[in-house]
Amino acid sequence: MSTSEQAQVRTRMFARALGPFFTIVPTTVAIRGSYMRTLFTEFKANPMWPWLFGAILLISGLVIIAFHQYWRSPAAIIVSVVGWFLAIRGVLLLTVPQAYDAAGNAVYDSGATALIWVVFLCLASAGLYLTYVGWKPQRGTPTGVPPHHTGS
């Protein structure tokens, strides 16, 4: 299997995991929008939460960055951007959680619900696209995933 084929398979595998996640979570946040203010208040009330989620976001982003060095298709670009976004957000939560709190307060205090809906609609759309790319059958293989070459 060529390097390009391996990169495409990795993109599909990341798309299979990230697609449903980025479809379900933003849709749930949009539906339960009023509850999100309560969650945000609880999140910033305890310094353990930014630390824990900063570490989780950082390692998640670093895993994507480490295993997905491919930027040659729309799905690959989305996967790579998500990796960098998660890593940067994780570092910010670990190092300057008060900036994250200030940004959240600014969004909630300004009443920018339309902006939030647009962002979540974009995330859910990207999630649907990644789900499609990750799970659509590929030509020539029954499962859509090329067989692994074992070297024998």
Stockholm file with secondary structure:
# STOCKHOLM 1.0

chainA/1-152         MSTSEQAQVRTRMFARALGPFFTIVPTTVAIRGSYMRTLFTEFKANPMWPWLFGAILLISGLVIIAFHQYWRSPAAIIVSVVGWFLAIRGVLLLTVPQAYDAAGNAVYDSGATALIWVVFLCLASAGLYLTYVGWKPQRGTPTGVPPHHTGS
#=GR chainA/1-152 SS CCHHHHHHHHHHHHHHHHHHHHHHHHHHHHHTHHHHHHHHHHHHHSTHHHHHHHHHHHHHHHHHHHHCCCCSSHHHHHHHHHHHHHHHHHHHHHHCHHHHHHHHHHHHHHTCHHHHHHHHHHHHHHHHHHHHHHHSCCTTCSSSSCCCCCCC
#=GC SS_cons         CCHHHHHHHHHHHHHHHHHHHHHHHHHHHHHTHHHHHHHHHHHHHSTHHHHHHHHHHHHHHHHHHHHCCCCSSHHHHHHHHHHHHHHHHHHHHHHCHHHHHHHHHHHHHHTCHHHHHHHHHHHHHHHHHHHHHHHSCCTTCSSSSCCCCCCC
//
